[in-house]
């Protein structure tokens, strides 16, 4: 069972983001970067699948980006992936351009599963995995919280409003992983040391020009100051009146 996981390097979700002077990008100095959280779920799912098969398989990680993305790939290797590929190219907001570059790399691959995080934490577009599926002619299931492999079939669980649904798809297939039972492991020292010896290939990507432009960034408006309407039970009627008549919340 061979699995390829496509991941992306993004600003750490706990980092404090500041807009730079141009108004169209973030201030990158002092910002920590990490693997997109949903991609980490996908990496963990791939590693657990290999472990369930007693190591009978191979887990590869693939990313599109510059040389700094190598650090993100090394983290995936430290978690337990076997090999990594860095497609050196410009990442843009054009999800189709990214999907075309990844699909070109995956063309002819004999892997059984191609895993993606359901979306990237920076642009929140939720489309690259599905586009790769269409471009490569492989079936796709999105929003997968967990899955099982039965022969040449993947049995996927999707959380829906009020319950869950089970979808079966023939392999090879593309699965877009969301948060579920695959909580990412922290790389142990042994894994970190082993990652330094695992293969990490770097080659140029076939990236088409972006058709999407970022016009500008802005921070949310400051929250209005709160006000005290009273203390104790005597303040309840006035609070209810404000919520009903001023805020229209009830």
C-alpha positions as CSV (number, residue, x, y, z in Angstrom):
1,X,0.0,0.0,0.0
2,X,1.8,3.1,-1.3
3,X,0.5,6.5,-0.2
4,X,1.4,10.0,-1.3
5,X,0.5,13.0,0.9
6,X,0.5,16.5,-0.5
7,X,1.2,19.1,2.1
8,X,1.7,22.9,2.4
9,X,3.9,25.2,4.4
10,X,1.8,27.9,6.1
11,X,2.2,30.5,8.9
12,X,1.7,28.8,12.3
13,X,-1.9,29.2,13.3
14,X,-0.9,30.6,16.7
15,X,1.4,33.2,15.1
16,X,0.4,36.9,15.4
17,X,-0.1,38.1,11.9
18,X,0.8,41.6,10.9
19,X,0.1,43.3,7.5
20,X,3.2,44.7,5.9
21,X,3.6,48.2,4.4
22,X,2.4,47.3,1.0
23,X,-1.0,46.2,2.4
24,X,-1.0,43.1,0.2
25,X,1.1,40.7,2.2
26,X,2.0,39.7,5.7
27,X,5.1,40.7,7.6
28,X,7.1,37.5,7.4
29,X,9.9,38.5,9.8
30,X,9.6,36.7,13.1
31,X,6.7,34.5,11.8
32,X,7.0,30.7,12.5
33,X,5.9,28.5,9.6
34,X,4.6,24.9,10.0
35,X,2.7,22.2,8.1
36,X,-1.0,23.2,7.5
37,X,-3.0,21.5,10.3
38,X,-5.3,19.6,8.0
39,X,-2.3,18.3,6.0
40,X,-0.9,17.0,9.3
41,X,-4.1,15.0,9.8
42,X,-3.5,13.5,6.4
43,X,0.1,12.6,7.2
44,X,-0.9,11.0,10.4
45,X,-3.6,9.0,8.6
46,X,-1.1,7.7,6.1
47,X,1.4,6.7,8.8
48,X,-1.3,4.9,10.8
49,X,-2.4,3.0,7.7
50,X,1.2,1.8,7.1
51,X,1.5,0.8,10.8
52,X,-1.7,-1.2,10.6
53,X,-0.2,-3.1,7.7
54,X,2.9,-3.8,9.8
55,X,5.0,-1.5,7.7
56,X,4.0,-3.1,4.4
57,X,3.9,0.1,2.3
58,X,5.5,3.4,1.6
59,X,4.5,6.9,2.6
60,X,5.7,9.8,0.5
61,X,5.1,13.5,1.1
62,X,5.0,16.1,-1.6
63,X,4.9,19.9,-1.6
64,X,5.1,22.8,-3.9
65,X,7.2,25.8,-2.7
66,X,10.6,27.2,-2.3
67,X,13.6,25.7,-0.5
68,X,12.2,26.8,2.9
69,X,9.5,24.2,2.5
70,X,12.1,21.5,3.0
71,X,11.8,22.1,6.8
72,X,8.1,21.2,6.6
73,X,8.9,18.0,4.6
74,X,11.5,17.0,7.2
75,X,8.9,17.3,9.9
76,X,6.7,14.9,8.0
77,X,9.7,12.5,7.6
78,X,10.3,12.8,11.4
79,X,6.6,11.8,12.0
80,X,7.2,8.6,10.0
81,X,7.0,9.3,6.3
82,X,9.6,7.4,4.2
83,X,10.5,9.9,1.5
84,X,9.8,13.5,0.4
85,X,9.7,15.5,-2.8
86,X,10.0,19.3,-3.0
87,X,8.7,20.8,-6.2
88,X,10.5,24.1,-6.4
89,X,8.1,26.7,-7.8
90,X,6.0,29.8,-6.9
91,X,2.9,29.2,-4.8
92,X,0.0,31.5,-5.6
93,X,-3.6,31.9,-4.7
94,X,-4.5,30.2,-8.0
95,X,-5.5,26.8,-6.8
96,X,-5.7,25.4,-10.3
97,X,-2.1,26.4,-11.0
98,X,-1.0,24.5,-7.9
99,X,-3.2,21.5,-8.8
100,X,-1.8,21.3,-12.3
101,X,1.8,21.3,-10.9
102,X,0.9,18.5,-8.5
103,X,-1.0,16.5,-11.1
104,X,1.9,16.7,-13.5
105,X,4.2,15.3,-10.8
106,X,1.7,12.5,-9.9
107,X,1.1,11.5,-13.5
108,X,2.0,7.9,-14.0
109,X,2.3,7.2,-10.2
110,X,1.2,3.8,-9.1
111,X,0.4,4.8,-5.6
112,X,-2.9,3.5,-4.1
113,X,-3.9,6.6,-2.2
114,X,-3.3,10.3,-2.6
115,X,-4.1,12.3,0.5
116,X,-4.7,16.0,1.0
117,X,-5.8,18.1,3.9
118,X,-9.3,19.3,3.2
119,X,-8.0,22.9,3.0
120,X,-4.9,25.0,3.6
121,X,-4.9,27.1,6.8
122,X,-3.7,30.2,5.0
123,X,-5.9,30.6,1.9
124,X,-8.8,28.4,3.1
125,X,-9.7,27.5,-0.5
126,X,-10.6,23.8,-0.1
127,X,-10.1,23.0,-3.8
128,X,-6.6,21.7,-4.7
129,X,-7.2,18.1,-3.8
130,X,-10.5,17.9,-5.8
131,X,-8.8,19.6,-8.8
132,X,-5.9,17.1,-8.7
133,X,-8.5,14.3,-8.7
134,X,-10.2,15.7,-11.9
135,X,-6.9,16.4,-13.6
136,X,-5.5,12.9,-12.9
137,X,-8.7,11.0,-13.6
138,X,-8.9,9.5,-10.1
139,X,-12.1,9.4,-7.9
140,X,-12.2,11.7,-4.9
141,X,-13.9,11.8,-1.5
142,X,-13.7,15.0,0.5
143,X,-14.3,15.8,4.1
144,X,-13.0,12.4,5.2
145,X,-12.7,12.1,9.0
146,X,-11.4,8.4,8.9
147,X,-11.1,5.6,6.4
148,X,-10.4,1.9,6.1
149,X,-8.9,-0.1,3.3
150,X,-10.5,-3.3,2.2
151,X,-8.7,-4.8,-0.7
152,X,-9.0,-2.4,-3.6
153,X,-11.6,-0.2,-1.9
154,X,-11.4,2.7,0.6
155,X,-14.3,2.9,3.0
156,X,-14.5,6.6,4.1
157,X,-16.4,8.1,6.9
158,X,-17.7,11.7,6.5
159,X,-19.3,13.8,9.3
160,X,-22.5,15.4,8.1
161,X,-25.1,17.5,9.9
162,X,-26.9,15.2,12.4
163,X,-24.8,12.2,11.8
164,X,-22.3,10.6,9.5
165,X,-22.2,8.9,6.1
166,X,-20.0,6.1,4.7
167,X,-18.7,6.4,1.2
168,X,-16.8,3.6,-0.7
169,X,-14.4,4.4,-3.5
170,X,-12.2,2.2,-5.7
171,X,-8.5,2.6,-5.5
172,X,-6.4,4.4,-6.6
173,X,-8.3,7.4,-5.2
174,X,-7.8,10.9,-3.8
175,X,-9.0,11.5,-0.2
176,X,-9.3,15.0,1.3
177,X,-8.8,14.6,5.1
178,X,-10.5,16.7,7.8
179,X,-10.2,16.7,11.5
180,X,-11.2,13.4,13.1
181,X,-9.4,10.6,15.0
182,X,-6.0,11.2,13.3
183,X,-4.5,13.5,15.9
184,X,-0.9,14.2,14.6
185,X,1.9,12.8,16.6
186,X,4.8,14.8,17.9
187,X,8.0,13.7,16.2
188,X,10.2,11.9,18.7
189,X,14.0,12.4,18.9
190,X,14.6,9.1,17.2
191,X,12.3,10.2,14.3
192,X,14.0,13.6,14.0
193,X,17.4,11.9,13.7
194,X,16.1,9.4,11.2
195,X,14.6,12.1,9.1
196,X,18.0,13.5,8.4
197,X,18.9,10.3,6.5
198,X,15.7,9.8,4.6
199,X,15.6,10.9,0.9
200,X,14.4,14.4,0.1
201,X,14.4,15.1,-3.7
202,X,14.1,18.6,-5.0
203,X,13.2,19.3,-8.6
204,X,11.7,22.2,-10.6
205,X,7.9,22.3,-10.8
206,X,5.8,22.9,-13.9
207,X,3.8,25.9,-12.6
208,X,1.5,27.9,-14.9
209,X,1.0,31.6,-14.4
210,X,-1.5,32.6,-11.7
211,X,-4.8,34.1,-12.8
212,X,-5.7,35.2,-9.3
213,X,-4.4,38.5,-7.8
214,X,-4.4,39.5,-4.1
215,X,-5.7,43.1,-4.1
216,X,-5.2,43.9,-0.4
217,X,-5.4,42.7,3.2
218,X,-7.1,44.4,6.1
219,X,-7.5,43.6,9.8
220,X,-11.0,43.2,11.4
221,X,-12.5,46.4,12.8
222,X,-11.9,46.9,16.5
223,X,-14.6,45.6,18.8
224,X,-16.8,48.2,20.4
225,X,-16.2,48.8,24.1
226,X,-18.5,47.0,26.4
227,X,-20.8,48.8,28.8
228,X,-22.1,47.9,32.3
229,X,-25.9,48.1,32.5
230,X,-26.1,47.3,36.2
231,X,-25.2,44.8,38.9
232,X,-27.0,41.7,40.2
233,X,-30.6,40.6,39.4
234,X,-31.8,44.2,39.1
235,X,-29.8,44.6,35.9
236,X,-31.5,41.7,34.1
237,X,-34.6,43.7,32.7
238,X,-32.3,46.3,31.2
239,X,-30.0,43.7,29.7
240,X,-33.0,41.9,28.1
241,X,-34.3,45.2,26.7
242,X,-30.9,46.1,25.2
243,X,-30.5,42.6,23.6
244,X,-34.1,42.9,22.2
245,X,-34.3,46.5,21.1
246,X,-30.7,47.6,20.5
247,X,-28.8,44.4,19.5
248,X,-31.8,42.6,18.0
249,X,-30.2,39.4,19.4
250,X,-33.5,38.0,20.9
